């Protein structure tokens, strides 16, 4: 019984941390947009000053309908990501 409680507590921490990540506002630069498939590639801006001169990793995201109409490649953006079933989807996208 004690083991079951520990496993349940661990899984709840994972769910809570995933929800927190989804609500964080991230920043980056749009590198490519594929309007047909509804995807966007964003190079995230590194946080802090250590290694700030190095480019962040570019990551591909699905985008909710209608959000791609306001941005273009090269735009600096702020965005929020939700992960469902292993697919990262941008739920909020704002041009800076």
C-alpha positions as CSV (number, residue, x, y, z in Angstrom):
1,X,0.0,0.0,0.0
2,X,2.8,2.4,0.9
3,X,4.5,1.7,-2.5
4,X,1.3,2.5,-4.3
5,X,1.0,5.9,-2.5
6,X,4.6,6.7,-3.5
7,X,4.0,5.8,-7.1
8,X,0.8,7.9,-7.1
9,X,2.6,10.9,-5.6
10,X,5.4,10.6,-8.2
11,X,2.9,10.5,-11.1
12,X,1.1,13.5,-9.7
13,X,4.3,15.5,-9.5
14,X,4.9,14.7,-13.2
15,X,1.5,15.9,-14.2
16,X,1.8,19.1,-12.2
17,X,5.3,19.9,-13.7
18,X,3.9,19.2,-17.2
19,X,1.0,21.7,-16.6
20,X,3.5,24.3,-15.3
21,X,5.6,23.9,-18.4
22,X,2.6,24.4,-20.6
23,X,1.8,27.7,-18.9
24,X,5.3,29.1,-19.2
25,X,5.8,31.9,-21.8
26,X,8.7,31.0,-24.0
27,X,10.5,33.3,-26.5
28,X,12.3,32.7,-29.7
29,X,12.7,33.5,-33.4
30,X,10.5,31.9,-36.2
31,X,12.8,30.0,-38.6
32,X,10.3,28.3,-40.9
33,X,6.5,28.1,-41.3
34,X,4.6,25.4,-43.1
35,X,1.1,26.8,-43.4
36,X,-0.2,23.7,-45.2
37,X,0.7,21.2,-42.5
38,X,0.1,23.8,-39.7
39,X,3.7,23.6,-38.2
40,X,6.3,26.2,-37.3
41,X,9.9,25.9,-36.3
42,X,11.2,28.3,-33.6
43,X,14.7,28.8,-32.4
44,X,14.3,29.4,-28.7
45,X,16.1,32.3,-27.0
46,X,18.3,31.0,-24.2
47,X,17.4,32.3,-20.8
48,X,20.0,34.0,-18.7
49,X,23.4,35.4,-19.8
50,X,25.6,32.3,-19.7
51,X,26.0,31.2,-23.3
52,X,23.7,33.9,-24.6
53,X,25.8,34.3,-27.7
54,X,25.1,30.7,-28.7
55,X,22.0,30.0,-30.8
56,X,19.3,28.0,-29.1
57,X,18.0,24.7,-30.5
58,X,15.4,25.0,-33.2
59,X,12.2,23.0,-32.5
60,X,9.2,22.0,-34.6
61,X,5.7,22.6,-33.2
62,X,2.1,22.1,-34.3
63,X,0.1,25.2,-34.2
64,X,-3.6,25.7,-33.3
65,X,-5.8,27.0,-36.2
66,X,-5.4,30.7,-37.1
67,X,-2.3,31.4,-35.1
68,X,0.1,31.2,-38.2
69,X,-1.6,34.1,-40.0
70,X,0.1,36.7,-37.9
71,X,3.8,35.7,-38.0
72,X,6.5,35.3,-40.7
73,X,10.0,33.7,-40.7
74,X,12.4,36.0,-38.8
75,X,9.8,37.3,-36.4
76,X,10.6,37.3,-32.7
77,X,7.7,35.7,-30.8
78,X,6.4,34.8,-27.4
79,X,4.6,31.5,-27.2
80,X,3.0,28.9,-24.9
81,X,3.2,25.2,-25.6
82,X,0.9,22.3,-24.5
83,X,2.0,18.7,-24.9
84,X,-0.6,16.1,-25.6
85,X,0.2,12.5,-26.6
86,X,3.9,13.4,-27.3
87,X,3.0,16.2,-29.7
88,X,3.9,19.8,-28.7
89,X,1.3,22.3,-29.8
90,X,1.5,26.0,-29.6
91,X,-1.6,27.4,-27.9
92,X,-0.6,31.1,-27.8
93,X,1.6,32.9,-30.3
94,X,2.4,36.6,-30.1
95,X,4.7,38.7,-32.3
96,X,7.0,40.9,-30.2
